[in-house]
Structure formats: structure tokens, C-alpha cells
Amino acid sequence: MKVLLSIFHIVVCVALMGAVLLQQRKTGGFSGIFGGGTQADASGGQWQRFTTLTKLSVVLCAIFMATSLILVFLAG
């Protein structure tokens, strides 16, 4: 069980790295970090505006966190 979960975790890690590296770069630079966003950016329906790679990254990140927690509990 632990070995299969570890192998799955490694596959998810590699897939997450690939999904992040394949994404397009934003041209805004650091403008969004220091309050450059508007109230409209936080409105509902933003999930539909995400690209497929962004959605895939979010899902893979959630799976990565879940498998990390499960592996920690299995190790203890």
C-alpha cells in the first residue's frame, strides 16, 4: 500500500512540475503582488476564466497535498 502510494505520489509530482512549467508567463511582472489587482479580480466565476493547465495545476496540487499527508500518517 505504502509503496504504491509513494509511486503515485512521484507520478503526481512529475505531472505537477510539467503542468507548471508549460504554463504561459504573465506579462504583468510583480504588479499583482503589491496590490495591483482590483476588486473585480476577486469576483465569483474566476474558475471558468482559468486555462486548462491552470485548472490541472490546482487539481494536481490538491492531490499532491493529500498524498503527502497520507504518506506522513502512514510513516508514523
All heavy atoms as TSV, in Angstrom:
chain	resi	resn	atom	element	x	y	z
A	1	MET	N	N	0.827	-1.193	0.000
A	1	MET	CA	C	0.000	0.000	0.000
A	1	MET	C	C	0.871	1.257	0.000
A	1	MET	O	O	0.665	2.168	-0.781
A	1	MET	CB	C	-0.919	-0.038	1.228
A	1	MET	CG	C	-1.688	1.224	1.481
A	1	MET	SD	S	-2.957	1.433	0.259
A	1	MET	CE	C	-3.720	2.897	0.853
A	2	LYS	N	N	1.847	1.286	0.920
A	2	LYS	CA	C	2.707	2.458	1.032
A	2	LYS	C	C	3.574	2.628	-0.215
A	2	LYS	O	O	3.818	3.749	-0.662
A	2	LYS	CB	C	3.576	2.341	2.277
A	2	LYS	CG	C	4.358	3.571	2.579
A	2	LYS	CD	C	5.112	3.433	3.885
A	2	LYS	CE	C	5.991	4.621	4.133
A	2	LYS	NZ	N	6.774	4.496	5.340
A	3	VAL	N	N	4.030	1.515	-0.787
A	3	VAL	CA	C	4.870	1.586	-1.984
A	3	VAL	C	C	4.060	2.114	-3.167
A	3	VAL	O	O	4.528	2.980	-3.924
A	3	VAL	CB	C	5.486	0.202	-2.299
A	3	VAL	CG1	C	6.221	0.219	-3.617
A	3	VAL	CG2	C	6.395	-0.240	-1.177
A	4	LEU	N	N	2.847	1.621	-3.329
A	4	LEU	CA	C	2.004	2.088	-4.432
A	4	LEU	C	C	1.657	3.556	-4.279
A	4	LEU	O	O	1.656	4.313	-5.262
A	4	LEU	CB	C	0.730	1.250	-4.516
A	4	LEU	CG	C	0.907	-0.187	-4.981
A	4	LEU	CD1	C	-0.430	-0.929	-4.922
A	4	LEU	CD2	C	1.457	-0.220	-6.384
A	5	LEU	N	N	1.376	3.979	-3.068
A	5	LEU	CA	C	1.068	5.382	-2.821
A	5	LEU	C	C	2.298	6.254	-3.064
A	5	LEU	O	O	2.181	7.364	-3.591
A	5	LEU	CB	C	0.547	5.575	-1.399
A	5	LEU	CG	C	-0.005	6.954	-1.075
A	5	LEU	CD1	C	-1.174	7.295	-1.991
A	5	LEU	CD2	C	-0.440	7.025	0.367
A	6	SER	N	N	3.472	5.756	-2.725
A	6	SER	CA	C	4.707	6.510	-2.981
A	6	SER	C	C	4.964	6.661	-4.474
A	6	SER	O	O	5.360	7.736	-4.940
A	6	SER	CB	C	5.897	5.817	-2.332
A	6	SER	OG	O	5.756	5.792	-0.942
A	7	ILE	N	N	4.731	5.607	-5.228
A	7	ILE	CA	C	4.896	5.679	-6.685
A	7	ILE	C	C	3.888	6.650	-7.285
A	7	ILE	O	O	4.231	7.473	-8.143
A	7	ILE	CB	C	4.770	4.275	-7.307
A	7	ILE	CG1	C	5.965	3.417	-6.880
A	7	ILE	CG2	C	4.682	4.346	-8.829
A	7	ILE	CD1	C	5.835	1.953	-7.243
A	8	PHE	N	N	2.637	6.603	-6.827
A	8	PHE	CA	C	1.612	7.530	-7.294
A	8	PHE	C	C	1.988	8.968	-6.951
A	8	PHE	O	O	1.804	9.883	-7.756
A	8	PHE	CB	C	0.254	7.158	-6.671
A	8	PHE	CG	C	-0.858	8.076	-7.080
A	8	PHE	CD1	C	-1.344	8.076	-8.371
A	8	PHE	CD2	C	-1.421	8.950	-6.160
A	8	PHE	CE1	C	-2.362	8.922	-8.757
A	8	PHE	CE2	C	-2.438	9.800	-6.525
A	8	PHE	CZ	C	-2.918	9.788	-7.826
A	9	HIS	N	N	2.551	9.161	-5.764
A	9	HIS	CA	C	2.975	10.487	-5.323
A	9	HIS	C	C	4.077	11.038	-6.238
A	9	HIS	O	O	4.047	12.218	-6.612
A	9	HIS	CB	C	3.464	10.414	-3.877
A	9	HIS	CG	C	3.822	11.718	-3.270
A	9	HIS	ND1	N	2.896	12.658	-2.924
A	9	HIS	CD2	C	5.031	12.248	-2.952
A	9	HIS	CE1	C	3.492	13.704	-2.413
A	9	HIS	NE2	N	4.801	13.481	-2.419
A	10	ILE	N	N	5.021	10.209	-6.617
A	10	ILE	CA	C	6.096	10.635	-7.514
A	10	ILE	C	C	5.548	10.983	-8.887
A	10	ILE	O	O	5.961	11.982	-9.501
A	10	ILE	CB	C	7.187	9.537	-7.593
A	10	ILE	CG1	C	7.901	9.428	-6.249
A	10	ILE	CG2	C	8.172	9.823	-8.716
A	10	ILE	CD1	C	8.817	8.244	-6.130
A	11	VAL	N	N	4.604	10.198	-9.381
A	11	VAL	CA	C	3.981	10.489	-10.683
A	11	VAL	C	C	3.248	11.822	-10.628
A	11	VAL	O	O	3.338	12.642	-11.555
A	11	VAL	CB	C	3.041	9.336	-11.104
A	11	VAL	CG1	C	2.202	9.724	-12.312
A	11	VAL	CG2	C	3.837	8.084	-11.390
A	12	VAL	N	N	2.530	12.076	-9.535
A	12	VAL	CA	C	1.822	13.351	-9.377
A	12	VAL	C	C	2.819	14.504	-9.307
A	12	VAL	O	O	2.587	15.572	-9.886
A	12	VAL	CB	C	0.911	13.318	-8.133
A	12	VAL	CG1	C	0.376	14.691	-7.795
A	12	VAL	CG2	C	-0.242	12.371	-8.345
A	13	CYS	N	N	3.949	14.308	-8.627
A	13	CYS	CA	C	4.986	15.346	-8.541
A	13	CYS	C	C	5.510	15.719	-9.921
A	13	CYS	O	O	5.628	16.903	-10.255
A	13	CYS	CB	C	6.148	14.876	-7.677
A	13	CYS	SG	S	5.770	14.741	-5.940
A	14	VAL	N	N	5.826	14.732	-10.721
A	14	VAL	CA	C	6.351	14.986	-12.064
A	14	VAL	C	C	5.293	15.661	-12.930
A	14	VAL	O	O	5.591	16.606	-13.674
A	14	VAL	CB	C	6.855	13.668	-12.695
A	14	VAL	CG1	C	7.223	13.860	-14.153
A	14	VAL	CG2	C	8.033	13.126	-11.906
A	15	ALA	N	N	4.045	15.213	-12.827
A	15	ALA	CA	C	2.962	15.827	-13.607
A	15	ALA	C	C	2.729	17.277	-13.193
A	15	ALA	O	O	2.496	18.151	-14.033
A	15	ALA	CB	C	1.679	15.012	-13.447
A	16	LEU	N	N	2.815	17.547	-11.890
A	16	LEU	CA	C	2.639	18.919	-11.402
A	16	LEU	C	C	3.768	19.819	-11.897
A	16	LEU	O	O	3.515	20.954	-12.320
A	16	LEU	CB	C	2.570	18.925	-9.876
A	16	LEU	CG	C	2.376	20.274	-9.202
A	16	LEU	CD1	C	1.079	20.924	-9.646
A	16	LEU	CD2	C	2.385	20.108	-7.691
A	17	MET	N	N	4.979	19.327	-11.866
A	17	MET	CA	C	6.100	20.128	-12.384
A	17	MET	C	C	5.913	20.427	-13.864
A	17	MET	O	O	6.140	21.548	-14.326
A	17	MET	CB	C	7.425	19.395	-12.162
A	17	MET	CG	C	7.895	19.416	-10.741
A	17	MET	SD	S	9.552	18.746	-10.536
A	17	MET	CE	C	9.249	17.001	-10.741
A	18	GLY	N	N	5.477	19.436	-14.622
A	18	GLY	CA	C	5.243	19.647	-16.047
A	18	GLY	C	C	4.133	20.643	-16.315
A	18	GLY	O	O	4.262	21.509	-17.189
A	19	ALA	N	N	3.048	20.545	-15.551
A	19	ALA	CA	C	1.925	21.466	-15.749
A	19	ALA	C	C	2.309	22.899	-15.412
A	19	ALA	O	O	1.905	23.840	-16.089
A	19	ALA	CB	C	0.729	21.023	-14.898
A	20	VAL	N	N	3.116	23.078	-14.383
A	20	VAL	CA	C	3.551	24.424	-14.004
A	20	VAL	C	C	4.518	24.988	-15.045
A	20	VAL	O	O	4.422	26.153	-15.437
A	20	VAL	CB	C	4.181	24.414	-12.595
A	20	VAL	CG1	C	4.882	25.721	-12.302
A	20	VAL	CG2	C	3.113	24.135	-11.549
A	21	LEU	N	N	5.451	24.167	-15.507
A	21	LEU	CA	C	6.433	24.649	-16.475
A	21	LEU	C	C	5.829	24.937	-17.849
A	21	LEU	O	O	6.367	25.753	-18.594
A	21	LEU	CB	C	7.578	23.638	-16.606
A	21	LEU	CG	C	8.490	23.535	-15.390
A	21	LEU	CD1	C	9.488	22.398	-15.585
A	21	LEU	CD2	C	9.219	24.839	-15.168
A	22	LEU	N	N	4.736	24.289	-18.200
A	22	LEU	CA	C	4.115	24.510	-19.503
A	22	LEU	C	C	3.222	25.745	-19.553
A	22	LEU	O	O	2.833	26.180	-20.639
A	22	LEU	CB	C	3.284	23.283	-19.903
A	22	LEU	CG	C	4.075	22.072	-20.349
A	22	LEU	CD1	C	3.138	20.880	-20.560
A	22	LEU	CD2	C	4.836	22.370	-21.620
A	23	GLN	N	N	2.921	26.336	-18.413
A	23	GLN	CA	C	2.009	27.481	-18.394
A	23	GLN	C	C	2.653	28.711	-19.001
A	23	GLN	O	O	3.864	28.907	-18.920
A	23	GLN	CB	C	1.567	27.787	-16.959
A	23	GLN	CG	C	0.632	26.752	-16.417
A	23	GLN	CD	C	0.136	27.113	-15.052
A	23	GLN	OE1	O	0.157	28.264	-14.658
A	23	GLN	NE2	N	-0.309	26.119	-14.320
A	24	GLN	N	N	1.796	29.555	-19.592
A	24	GLN	CA	C	2.264	30.814	-20.168
A	24	GLN	C	C	2.614	31.789	-19.064
A	24	GLN	O	O	1.959	31.840	-18.032
A	24	GLN	CB	C	1.184	31.424	-21.065
A	24	GLN	CG	C	0.930	30.651	-22.328
A	24	GLN	CD	C	2.102	30.723	-23.284
A	24	GLN	OE1	O	2.822	31.711	-23.329
A	24	GLN	NE2	N	2.302	29.657	-24.028
A	25	ARG	N	N	3.593	32.610	-19.312
A	25	ARG	CA	C	4.021	33.608	-18.357
A	25	ARG	C	C	3.133	34.833	-18.457
A	25	ARG	O	O	2.733	35.221	-19.544
A	25	ARG	CB	C	5.438	34.007	-18.728
A	25	ARG	CG	C	6.293	34.376	-17.645
A	25	ARG	CD	C	7.674	34.407	-18.222
A	25	ARG	NE	N	8.535	35.205	-17.409
A	25	ARG	CZ	C	9.685	35.650	-17.812
A	25	ARG	NH1	N	10.086	35.395	-19.023
A	25	ARG	NH2	N	10.440	36.345	-17.028
A	26	LYS	N	N	2.830	35.433	-17.323
A	26	LYS	CA	C	2.045	36.667	-17.339
A	26	LYS	C	C	2.982	37.833	-17.590
A	26	LYS	O	O	4.090	37.860	-17.108
A	26	LYS	CB	C	1.307	36.849	-16.027
A	26	LYS	CG	C	0.301	35.758	-15.813
A	26	LYS	CD	C	-0.702	36.180	-14.803
A	26	LYS	CE	C	-1.648	35.003	-14.650
A	26	LYS	NZ	N	-2.915	35.308	-14.243
A	27	THR	N	N	2.493	38.837	-18.308
A	27	THR	CA	C	3.346	39.977	-18.648
A	27	THR	C	C	3.329	41.046	-17.569
A	27	THR	O	O	4.066	42.008	-17.649
A	27	THR	CB	C	2.897	40.602	-19.979
A	27	THR	OG1	O	1.533	41.016	-19.852
A	27	THR	CG2	C	3.046	39.621	-21.114
A	28	GLY	N	N	2.503	40.896	-16.549
A	28	GLY	CA	C	2.378	41.928	-15.525
A	28	GLY	C	C	3.552	42.012	-14.571
A	28	GLY	O	O	3.709	43.000	-13.882
A	29	GLY	N	N	4.369	40.999	-14.490
A	29	GLY	CA	C	5.503	41.023	-13.574
A	29	GLY	C	C	5.043	40.999	-12.126
A	29	GLY	O	O	4.220	40.183	-11.734
A	30	PHE	N	N	5.566	41.924	-11.320
A	30	PHE	CA	C	5.248	41.975	-9.897
A	30	PHE	C	C	4.071	42.891	-9.585
A	30	PHE	O	O	3.821	43.194	-8.425
A	30	PHE	CB	C	6.466	42.447	-9.100
A	30	PHE	CG	C	7.558	41.431	-9.028
A	30	PHE	CD1	C	8.752	41.632	-9.685
A	30	PHE	CD2	C	7.384	40.264	-8.311
A	30	PHE	CE1	C	9.756	40.698	-9.626
A	30	PHE	CE2	C	8.382	39.319	-8.249
A	30	PHE	CZ	C	9.574	39.533	-8.903
A	31	SER	N	N	3.337	43.356	-10.578
A	31	SER	CA	C	2.269	44.324	-10.323
A	31	SER	C	C	1.146	43.741	-9.476
A	31	SER	O	O	0.531	44.453	-8.692
A	31	SER	CB	C	1.704	44.846	-11.641
A	31	SER	OG	O	1.081	43.795	-12.358
A	32	GLY	N	N	0.850	42.461	-9.613
A	32	GLY	CA	C	-0.233	41.869	-8.844
A	32	GLY	C	C	0.122	41.536	-7.415
A	32	GLY	O	O	-0.743	41.331	-6.573
A	33	ILE	N	N	1.407	41.504	-7.100
A	33	ILE	CA	C	1.836	41.120	-5.756
A	33	ILE	C	C	1.559	42.227	-4.745
A	33	ILE	O	O	1.136	41.991	-3.634
A	33	ILE	CB	C	3.328	40.755	-5.760
A	33	ILE	CG1	C	3.542	39.506	-6.578
A	33	ILE	CG2	C	3.843	40.545	-4.347
A	33	ILE	CD1	C	4.989	39.121	-6.726
A	34	PHE	N	N	1.779	43.456	-5.142
A	34	PHE	CA	C	1.703	44.574	-4.214
A	34	PHE	C	C	0.413	45.366	-4.360
A	34	PHE	O	O	0.420	46.587	-4.328
A	34	PHE	CB	C	2.911	45.494	-4.397
A	34	PHE	CG	C	4.209	44.783	-4.191
A	34	PHE	CD1	C	5.041	44.520	-5.247
A	34	PHE	CD2	C	4.591	44.349	-2.932
A	34	PHE	CE1	C	6.237	43.851	-5.066
A	34	PHE	CE2	C	5.778	43.682	-2.738
A	34	PHE	CZ	C	6.609	43.433	-3.806
A	35	GLY	N	N	-0.699	44.695	-4.525
A	35	GLY	CA	C	-1.984	45.380	-4.571
A	35	GLY	C	C	-2.352	45.921	-5.933
A	35	GLY	O	O	-3.160	46.829	-6.037
A	36	GLY	N	N	-1.797	45.364	-6.978
A	36	GLY	CA	C	-2.117	45.837	-8.319
A	36	GLY	C	C	-3.446	45.332	-8.825
A	36	GLY	O	O	-3.966	45.818	-9.815
A	37	GLY	N	N	-4.042	44.357	-8.149
A	37	GLY	CA	C	-5.315	43.813	-8.580
A	37	GLY	C	C	-6.473	44.692	-8.167
A	37	GLY	O	O	-6.365	45.571	-7.328
A	38	THR	N	N	-7.617	44.466	-8.782
A	38	THR	CA	C	-8.810	45.240	-8.452
A	38	THR	C	C	-9.824	44.346	-7.758
A	38	THR	O	O	-9.636	43.142	-7.647
A	38	THR	CB	C	-9.443	45.825	-9.726
A	38	THR	OG1	O	-9.842	44.740	-10.572
A	38	THR	CG2	C	-8.460	46.713	-10.467
A	39	GLN	N	N	-10.899	44.947	-7.326
A	39	GLN	CA	C	-11.972	44.186	-6.682
A	39	GLN	C	C	-12.611	43.215	-7.670
A	39	GLN	O	O	-13.093	42.173	-7.292
A	39	GLN	CB	C	-13.025	45.145	-6.118
A	39	GLN	CG	C	-14.110	44.466	-5.315
A	39	GLN	CD	C	-13.585	43.843	-4.026
A	39	GLN	OE1	O	-12.519	44.193	-3.542
A	39	GLN	NE2	N	-14.325	42.912	-3.477
A	40	ALA	N	N	-12.590	43.570	-8.948
A	40	ALA	CA	C	-13.189	42.697	-9.966
A	40	ALA	C	C	-12.427	41.385	-10.088
A	40	ALA	O	O	-12.988	40.382	-10.509
A	40	ALA	CB	C	-13.223	43.414	-11.309
A	41	ASP	N	N	-11.135	41.382	-9.720
A	41	ASP	CA	C	-10.350	40.154	-9.802
A	41	ASP	C	C	-10.818	39.112	-8.792
A	41	ASP	O	O	-10.636	37.926	-9.001
A	41	ASP	CB	C	-8.871	40.448	-9.552
A	41	ASP	CG	C	-8.260	41.275	-10.670
A	41	ASP	OD1	O	-8.841	41.274	-11.775
A	41	ASP	OD2	O	-7.222	41.910	-10.423
A	42	ALA	N	N	-11.410	39.550	-7.691
A	42	ALA	CA	C	-11.833	38.636	-6.635
A	42	ALA	C	C	-13.299	38.225	-6.775
A	42	ALA	O	O	-13.843	37.578	-5.899
A	42	ALA	CB	C	-11.621	39.283	-5.272
A	43	SER	N	N	-13.927	38.597	-7.861
A	43	SER	CA	C	-15.347	38.272	-8.026
A	43	SER	C	C	-15.528	36.793	-8.330
A	43	SER	O	O	-14.593	36.094	-8.675
A	43	SER	CB	C	-15.945	39.116	-9.148
A	43	SER	OG	O	-15.337	38.760	-10.375
A	44	GLY	N	N	-16.763	36.342	-8.212
A	44	GLY	CA	C	-17.062	34.937	-8.473
A	44	GLY	C	C	-16.925	34.607	-9.948
A	44	GLY	O	O	-16.906	35.464	-10.811
A	45	GLY	N	N	-16.816	33.338	-10.248
A	45	GLY	CA	C	-16.725	32.894	-11.628
A	45	GLY	C	C	-15.318	32.901	-12.177
A	45	GLY	O	O	-15.135	32.807	-13.378
A	46	GLN	N	N	-14.328	33.036	-11.329
A	46	GLN	CA	C	-12.962	33.077	-11.816
A	46	GLN	C	C	-12.500	31.698	-12.275
A	46	GLN	O	O	-11.638	31.600	-13.134
A	46	GLN	CB	C	-12.029	33.616	-10.744
A	46	GLN	CG	C	-10.627	33.806	-11.264
A	46	GLN	CD	C	-9.847	34.808	-10.466
A	46	GLN	OE1	O	-10.415	35.507	-9.655
A	46	GLN	NE2	N	-8.568	34.876	-10.692
A	47	TRP	N	N	-13.054	30.646	-11.743
A	47	TRP	CA	C	-12.656	29.288	-12.129
A	47	TRP	C	C	-12.882	29.069	-13.617
A	47	TRP	O	O	-12.103	28.394	-14.274
A	47	TRP	CB	C	-13.416	28.272	-11.292
A	47	TRP	CG	C	-13.046	26.855	-11.589
A	47	TRP	CD1	C	-13.772	25.952	-12.285
A	47	TRP	CD2	C	-11.839	26.170	-11.199
A	47	TRP	NE1	N	-13.107	24.754	-12.356
A	47	TRP	CE2	C	-11.931	24.861	-11.700
A	47	TRP	CE3	C	-10.727	26.547	-10.484
A	47	TRP	CZ2	C	-10.920	23.924	-11.494
A	47	TRP	CZ3	C	-9.730	25.611	-10.292
A	47	TRP	CH2	C	-9.832	24.315	-10.794
A	48	GLN	N	N	-13.929	29.663	-14.183
A	48	GLN	CA	C	-14.207	29.497	-15.603
A	48	GLN	C	C	-13.187	30.239	-16.462
A	48	GLN	O	O	-12.984	29.889	-17.622
A	48	GLN	CB	C	-15.614	29.999	-15.948
A	48	GLN	CG	C	-16.723	29.097	-15.462
A	48	GLN	CD	C	-17.018	29.286	-13.981
A	48	GLN	OE1	O	-16.673	30.318	-13.408
A	48	GLN	NE2	N	-17.638	28.305	-13.356
A	49	ARG	N	N	-12.553	31.264	-15.933
A	49	ARG	CA	C	-11.573	32.025	-16.710
A	49	ARG	C	C	-10.190	31.394	-16.691
A	49	ARG	O	O	-9.327	31.788	-17.461
A	49	ARG	CB	C	-11.481	33.454	-16.175
A	49	ARG	CG	C	-12.715	34.263	-16.479
A	49	ARG	CD	C	-12.474	35.695	-16.100
A	49	ARG	NE	N	-12.249	35.797	-14.664
A	49	ARG	CZ	C	-12.897	36.628	-13.871
A	49	ARG	NH1	N	-13.794	37.428	-14.370
A	49	ARG	NH2	N	-12.634	36.664	-12.591
A	50	PHE	N	N	-9.967	30.425	-15.832
A	50	PHE	CA	C	-8.665	29.765	-15.778
A	50	PHE	C	C	-8.464	28.915	-17.022
A	50	PHE	O	O	-9.395	28.336	-17.561
A	50	PHE	CB	C	-8.554	28.866	-14.554
A	50	PHE	CG	C	-8.376	29.597	-13.255
A	50	PHE	CD1	C	-8.766	29.012	-12.072
A	50	PHE	CD2	C	-7.805	30.847	-13.200
A	50	PHE	CE1	C	-8.596	29.660	-10.865
A	50	PHE	CE2	C	-7.626	31.508	-12.005
A	50	PHE	CZ	C	-8.026	30.915	-10.837
A	51	THR	N	N	-7.220	28.795	-17.439
A	51	THR	CA	C	-6.902	27.921	-18.557
A	51	THR	C	C	-6.917	26.467	-18.083
A	51	THR	O	O	-6.946	26.190	-16.880
A	51	THR	CB	C	-5.517	28.255	-19.134
A	51	THR	OG1	O	-4.533	28.016	-18.134
A	51	THR	CG2	C	-5.449	29.697	-19.602
A	52	THR	N	N	-6.860	25.572	-19.025
A	52	THR	CA	C	-6.882	24.148	-18.685
A	52	THR	C	C	-5.644	23.767	-17.873
A	52	THR	O	O	-5.744	22.992	-16.921
A	52	THR	CB	C	-6.946	23.311	-19.972
A	52	THR	OG1	O	-8.077	23.722	-20.732
A	52	THR	CG2	C	-7.064	21.835	-19.660
A	53	LEU	N	N	-4.498	24.321	-18.235
A	53	LEU	CA	C	-3.278	24.000	-17.478
A	53	LEU	C	C	-3.335	24.535	-16.050
A	53	LEU	O	O	-2.824	23.903	-15.128
A	53	LEU	CB	C	-2.053	24.571	-18.191
A	53	LEU	CG	C	-1.490	23.723	-19.317
A	53	LEU	CD1	C	-0.359	24.449	-20.012
A	53	LEU	CD2	C	-1.017	22.390	-18.800
A	54	THR	N	N	-3.965	25.685	-15.858
A	54	THR	CA	C	-4.102	26.228	-14.512
A	54	THR	C	C	-5.016	25.353	-13.675
A	54	THR	O	O	-4.728	25.067	-12.510
A	54	THR	CB	C	-4.639	27.667	-14.564
A	54	THR	OG1	O	-3.783	28.450	-15.398
A	54	THR	CG2	C	-4.706	28.281	-13.187
A	55	LYS	N	N	-6.126	24.924	-14.254
A	55	LYS	CA	C	-7.042	24.024	-13.539
A	55	LYS	C	C	-6.347	22.707	-13.211
A	55	LYS	O	O	-6.506	22.168	-12.103
A	55	LYS	CB	C	-8.286	23.765	-14.378
A	55	LYS	CG	C	-9.182	24.964	-14.527
A	55	LYS	CD	C	-10.374	24.636	-15.405
A	55	LYS	CE	C	-11.237	25.851	-15.632
A	55	LYS	NZ	N	-12.378	25.563	-16.515
A	56	LEU	N	N	-5.577	22.186	-14.170
A	56	LEU	CA	C	-4.842	20.944	-13.936
A	56	LEU	C	C	-3.832	21.123	-12.811
A	56	LEU	O	O	-3.664	20.241	-11.968
A	56	LEU	CB	C	-4.144	20.503	-15.222
A	56	LEU	CG	C	-3.342	19.216	-15.157
A	56	LEU	CD1	C	-4.260	18.026	-14.896
A	56	LEU	CD2	C	-2.558	19.016	-16.430
A	57	SER	N	N	-3.165	22.270	-12.766
A	57	SER	CA	C	-2.198	22.538	-11.699
A	57	SER	C	C	-2.866	22.575	-10.332
A	57	SER	O	O	-2.323	22.058	-9.357
A	57	SER	CB	C	-1.498	23.872	-11.948
A	57	SER	OG	O	-0.760	23.821	-13.131
A	58	VAL	N	N	-4.040	23.175	-10.257
A	58	VAL	CA	C	-4.762	23.249	-8.984
A	58	VAL	C	C	-5.165	21.848	-8.517
A	58	VAL	O	O	-4.991	21.493	-7.348
A	58	VAL	CB	C	-5.995	24.167	-9.117
A	58	VAL	CG1	C	-6.896	24.056	-7.908
A	58	VAL	CG2	C	-5.560	25.605	-9.335
A	59	VAL	N	N	-5.674	21.045	-9.425
A	59	VAL	CA	C	-6.100	19.684	-9.069
A	59	VAL	C	C	-4.894	18.830	-8.664
A	59	VAL	O	O	-4.936	18.110	-7.659
A	59	VAL	CB	C	-6.876	19.039	-10.247
A	59	VAL	CG1	C	-7.120	17.569	-10.013
A	59	VAL	CG2	C	-8.189	19.767	-10.464
A	60	LEU	N	N	-3.813	18.928	-9.440
A	60	LEU	CA	C	-2.615	18.157	-9.105
A	60	LEU	C	C	-2.007	18.602	-7.781
A	60	LEU	O	O	-1.494	17.787	-7.015
A	60	LEU	CB	C	-1.578	18.258	-10.224
A	60	LEU	CG	C	-1.891	17.484	-11.492
A	60	LEU	CD1	C	-0.886	17.823	-12.586
A	60	LEU	CD2	C	-1.913	15.997	-11.223
A	61	CYS	N	N	-2.077	19.887	-7.492
A	61	CYS	CA	C	-1.570	20.392	-6.212
A	61	CYS	C	C	-2.395	19.840	-5.051
A	61	CYS	O	O	-1.844	19.463	-4.010
A	61	CYS	CB	C	-1.591	21.912	-6.217
A	61	CYS	SG	S	-0.834	22.640	-4.766
A	62	ALA	N	N	-3.702	19.773	-5.216
A	62	ALA	CA	C	-4.561	19.214	-4.171
A	62	ALA	C	C	-4.255	17.728	-3.954
A	62	ALA	O	O	-4.178	17.258	-2.810
A	62	ALA	CB	C	-6.030	19.414	-4.532
A	63	ILE	N	N	-4.059	16.993	-5.048
A	63	ILE	CA	C	-3.722	15.573	-4.939
A	63	ILE	C	C	-2.351	15.403	-4.282
A	63	ILE	O	O	-2.155	14.525	-3.435
A	63	ILE	CB	C	-3.760	14.895	-6.329
A	63	ILE	CG1	C	-5.192	14.896	-6.874
A	63	ILE	CG2	C	-3.211	13.479	-6.267
A	63	ILE	CD1	C	-5.294	14.454	-8.313
A	64	PHE	N	N	-1.403	16.276	-4.650
A	64	PHE	CA	C	-0.069	16.227	-4.057
A	64	PHE	C	C	-0.129	16.441	-2.547
A	64	PHE	O	O	0.504	15.721	-1.781
A	64	PHE	CB	C	0.821	17.289	-4.713
A	64	PHE	CG	C	2.154	17.455	-4.058
A	64	PHE	CD1	C	3.168	16.542	-4.275
A	64	PHE	CD2	C	2.394	18.525	-3.218
A	64	PHE	CE1	C	4.401	16.694	-3.673
A	64	PHE	CE2	C	3.620	18.685	-2.607
A	64	PHE	CZ	C	4.623	17.759	-2.833
A	65	MET	N	N	-0.904	17.426	-2.113
A	65	MET	CA	C	-1.017	17.690	-0.668
A	65	MET	C	C	-1.685	16.521	0.049
A	65	MET	O	O	-1.264	16.142	1.146
A	65	MET	CB	C	-1.785	18.984	-0.436
A	65	MET	CG	C	-1.005	20.223	-0.823
A	65	MET	SD	S	-1.764	21.781	-0.327
A	65	MET	CE	C	-3.295	21.727	-1.197
A	66	ALA	N	N	-2.715	15.941	-0.567
A	66	ALA	CA	C	-3.417	14.825	0.071
A	66	ALA	C	C	-2.500	13.605	0.184
A	66	ALA	O	O	-2.440	12.981	1.254
A	66	ALA	CB	C	-4.665	14.489	-0.729
A	67	THR	N	N	-1.791	13.283	-0.872
A	67	THR	CA	C	-0.899	12.118	-0.802
A	67	THR	C	C	0.266	12.381	0.154
A	67	THR	O	O	0.732	11.447	0.818
A	67	THR	CB	C	-0.360	11.744	-2.193
A	67	THR	OG1	O	0.285	12.869	-2.789
A	67	THR	CG2	C	-1.456	11.221	-3.099
A	68	SER	N	N	0.714	13.620	0.251
A	68	SER	CA	C	1.776	13.948	1.216
A	68	SER	C	C	1.302	13.704	2.647
A	68	SER	O	O	2.015	13.091	3.454
A	68	SER	CB	C	2.202	15.408	1.071
A	68	SER	OG	O	2.772	15.644	-0.170
A	69	LEU	N	N	0.094	14.163	2.953
A	69	LEU	CA	C	-0.447	13.950	4.301
A	69	LEU	C	C	-0.663	12.472	4.602
A	69	LEU	O	O	-0.369	12.006	5.707
A	69	LEU	CB	C	-1.748	14.728	4.467
A	69	LEU	CG	C	-1.617	16.239	4.576
A	69	LEU	CD1	C	-2.986	16.891	4.559
A	69	LEU	CD2	C	-0.871	16.601	5.839
A	70	ILE	N	N	-1.168	11.743	3.626
A	70	ILE	CA	C	-1.407	10.314	3.831
A	70	ILE	C	C	-0.081	9.576	4.068
A	70	ILE	O	O	0.010	8.722	4.950
A	70	ILE	CB	C	-2.188	9.722	2.645
A	70	ILE	CG1	C	-3.597	10.290	2.599
A	70	ILE	CG2	C	-2.221	8.200	2.717
A	70	ILE	CD1	C	-4.364	9.962	1.337
A	71	LEU	N	N	0.945	9.941	3.296
A	71	LEU	CA	C	2.249	9.300	3.479
A	71	LEU	C	C	2.854	9.621	4.842
A	71	LEU	O	O	3.512	8.782	5.464
A	71	LEU	CB	C	3.208	9.709	2.360
A	71	LEU	CG	C	2.969	9.034	1.020
A	71	LEU	CD1	C	3.806	9.680	-0.073
A	71	LEU	CD2	C	3.270	7.541	1.115
A	72	VAL	N	N	2.638	10.832	5.332
A	72	VAL	CA	C	3.135	11.196	6.663
A	72	VAL	C	C	2.437	10.364	7.730
A	72	VAL	O	O	3.074	9.867	8.667
A	72	VAL	CB	C	2.964	12.711	6.914
A	72	VAL	CG1	C	3.130	13.043	8.378
A	72	VAL	CG2	C	3.936	13.495	6.076
A	73	PHE	N	N	1.133	10.212	7.616
A	73	PHE	CA	C	0.390	9.422	8.607
A	73	PHE	C	C	0.761	7.947	8.547
A	73	PHE	O	O	0.784	7.275	9.573
A	73	PHE	CB	C	-1.114	9.602	8.436
A	73	PHE	CG	C	-1.608	10.948	8.902
A	73	PHE	CD1	C	-2.357	11.749	8.073
A	73	PHE	CD2	C	-1.316	11.417	10.173
A	73	PHE	CE1	C	-2.821	12.985	8.491
A	73	PHE	CE2	C	-1.753	12.649	10.616
A	73	PHE	CZ	C	-2.511	13.436	9.766
A	74	LEU	N	N	1.055	7.450	7.347
A	74	LEU	CA	C	1.457	6.049	7.228
A	74	LEU	C	C	2.870	5.811	7.772
A	74	LEU	O	O	3.178	4.725	8.242
A	74	LEU	CB	C	1.391	5.607	5.771
A	74	LEU	CG	C	-0.002	5.397	5.173
A	74	LEU	CD1	C	0.111	5.022	3.705
A	74	LEU	CD2	C	-0.758	4.339	5.945
A	75	ALA	N	N	3.713	6.829	7.721
A	75	ALA	CA	C	5.087	6.687	8.215
A	75	ALA	C	C	5.139	6.700	9.736
A	75	ALA	O	O	6.052	6.138	10.330
A	75	ALA	CB	C	5.965	7.799	7.654
A	76	GLY	N	N	4.160	7.356	10.369
A	76	GLY	CA	C	4.186	7.491	11.831
A	76	GLY	C	C	3.592	6.373	12.537
A	76	GLY	O	O	3.710	5.293	12.775
